[in-house]
Amino acid sequence: MQPDELRDRYRRLISPDPATEHDARYPIDPAEPPARIELRDALSQLFNARPELDRVALVLGDTALGVVHRAALTEPVDPGSRSSSDADPGMLGLPGRSTHYELLYFQCPRCPDPATQALVFLNDGEPPLCSKDRTHGRTVLINR
C-alpha cells in the first residue's frame, strides 16, 4: 500500500502532529499492513510495555505516516460499537429486520470446529481474523 492509503486507513489514530527524530518508530509492512484494530492492539501493547512513551511514529520504510499518541488509544474504538445500558431506553433496538444493513457471517476455513463471527461492517474492508487462533489468518464470508 502507498503512504496516502495507509494514512487514510489509520486516520482515526494518527495525530496532525509531525513526527520528530525523538519519536519511537513503529514500522508498517507495506505488503501486509495491519487493519486499524490490529494496529491499535499492537500499539496498546507497546505503550503498556513502555510506559515512558507518550507517542509513536508510524513509518513505512523511510516515510513517516504520522504520530499516534497514547491518549488516542484510550478513546472508545468506534462510537457505534458501544453497548447501551439498561437504564437508557432511548438506545434500545427496534423489533424486526433492518432494511438498512445486513449481517455478514464469517468462519475460519482452517478450524475443525469454527466459530461463526457476525459483523455489520468490515474494519478497513478486511474480513476478521480467526477468533480461536489468530495464526489461522483471515476468515471467509459464508452464506447464512
C-alpha positions as CSV (number, residue, x, y, z in Angstrom):
1,M,0.0,0.0,0.0
2,Q,1.0,3.6,-0.6
3,P,1.6,6.1,2.2
4,D,-1.5,8.1,1.5
5,E,-3.7,4.9,1.5
6,L,-2.2,3.9,4.9
7,R,-2.7,7.5,6.3
8,D,-6.3,7.2,5.3
9,R,-6.6,3.7,6.8
10,Y,-5.2,4.9,10.1
11,R,-6.7,8.4,10.1
12,R,-8.6,7.8,13.4
13,L,-5.4,7.0,15.2
14,I,-3.0,9.5,13.6
15,S,-2.5,12.9,15.1
16,P,-1.8,16.0,13.0
17,D,1.4,16.5,14.9
18,P,4.6,15.9,12.7
19,A,6.9,13.1,13.6
20,T,10.2,14.0,15.2
21,E,13.6,12.3,15.3
22,H,13.0,11.6,19.0
23,D,9.8,9.6,18.4
24,A,9.8,5.8,18.8
25,R,9.3,4.2,15.4
26,Y,6.6,1.6,14.6
27,P,7.3,0.0,11.2
28,I,4.3,-0.8,8.9
29,D,4.8,-3.7,6.4
30,P,3.6,-2.3,3.1
31,A,2.9,-5.8,1.8
32,E,0.7,-6.8,4.7
33,P,-0.3,-3.6,6.7
34,P,-2.3,-4.4,9.8
35,A,-6.0,-3.5,10.0
36,R,-6.7,-0.5,12.2
37,I,-8.0,-2.5,15.1
38,E,-4.9,-4.8,14.9
39,L,-2.6,-1.8,14.8
40,R,-4.5,-0.3,17.8
41,D,-4.0,-3.6,19.8
42,A,-0.3,-3.7,18.9
43,L,0.3,-0.1,19.9
44,S,-1.6,-0.6,23.1
45,Q,0.7,-3.5,24.0
46,L,3.7,-1.3,23.1
47,F,2.5,1.6,25.3
48,N,1.8,-0.9,28.1
49,A,5.3,-2.4,27.8
50,R,7.0,1.0,27.6
51,P,5.2,3.5,30.0
52,E,7.8,6.2,29.2
53,L,6.4,6.5,25.7
54,D,3.6,9.1,25.0
55,R,3.7,8.9,21.2
56,V,4.9,6.7,18.4
57,A,5.6,7.5,14.8
58,L,4.2,5.0,12.3
59,V,6.7,4.6,9.5
60,L,6.7,3.0,6.1
61,G,10.3,2.5,5.2
62,D,11.8,6.0,5.5
63,T,8.4,7.7,5.3
64,A,6.7,8.8,8.4
65,L,2.9,8.2,8.1
66,G,2.0,10.1,11.2
67,V,2.2,10.1,15.0
68,V,-0.1,8.1,17.3
69,H,-0.4,9.4,20.9
70,R,-1.1,7.2,23.9
71,A,-4.3,9.2,24.6
72,A,-5.7,8.2,21.2
73,L,-5.8,4.6,22.3
74,T,-7.9,5.4,25.5
75,E,-10.9,6.6,23.5
76,P,-13.6,4.1,22.5
77,V,-12.8,2.0,19.5
78,D,-15.9,3.2,17.5
79,P,-18.7,5.2,18.9
80,G,-21.2,3.0,17.2
81,S,-19.8,-0.1,18.9
82,R,-20.7,0.9,22.5
83,S,-23.5,-1.0,24.1
84,S,-26.3,0.9,25.6
85,S,-27.1,0.4,29.3
86,D,-30.4,-1.0,30.5
87,A,-31.1,2.4,32.1
88,D,-31.1,4.2,28.7
89,P,-34.4,3.2,27.0
90,G,-33.6,5.6,24.1
91,M,-30.9,3.3,22.8
92,L,-33.0,0.1,22.7
93,G,-33.1,-1.8,19.5
94,L,-36.2,-1.8,17.3
95,P,-38.0,-5.1,16.6
96,G,-37.8,-6.7,13.2
97,R,-35.2,-6.9,10.5
98,S,-33.4,-3.7,9.4
99,T,-33.7,-2.6,5.8
100,H,-30.5,-0.5,6.1
101,Y,-27.9,-3.2,6.7
102,E,-27.2,-6.9,6.6
103,L,-25.2,-9.0,8.9
104,L,-22.1,-10.6,7.4
105,Y,-21.2,-14.1,8.7
106,F,-17.6,-15.4,8.7
107,Q,-15.9,-18.7,9.6
108,C,-12.3,-19.8,9.7
109,P,-11.5,-22.2,6.9
110,R,-8.8,-23.9,9.0
111,C,-10.6,-24.6,12.2
112,P,-12.0,-28.1,12.6
113,D,-14.9,-26.6,14.7
114,P,-15.0,-23.0,13.6
115,A,-16.9,-20.3,15.5
116,T,-19.1,-18.1,13.4
117,Q,-18.5,-14.3,13.6
118,A,-21.2,-11.9,12.7
119,L,-20.4,-8.3,11.7
120,V,-22.4,-5.3,10.4
121,F,-19.4,-3.9,8.6
122,L,-15.8,-4.7,7.9
123,N,-13.0,-2.8,9.6
124,D,-10.8,-1.4,6.9
125,G,-12.5,-3.7,4.3
126,E,-10.8,-6.8,5.6
127,P,-12.5,-10.0,7.0
128,P,-11.8,-10.5,10.7
129,L,-9.0,-12.8,11.9
130,C,-10.0,-16.3,13.3
131,S,-11.3,-15.7,16.8
132,K,-9.9,-19.0,18.1
133,D,-6.4,-18.8,16.7
134,R,-5.1,-15.6,15.0
135,T,-2.3,-17.6,13.3
136,H,-5.0,-19.1,11.1
137,G,-5.4,-15.7,9.4
138,R,-8.5,-14.2,7.9
139,T,-11.9,-15.8,7.9
140,V,-14.1,-16.3,4.9
141,L,-17.6,-15.0,4.2
142,I,-20.3,-17.6,4.5
143,N,-24.0,-17.6,3.4
144,R,-26.4,-17.9,6.2
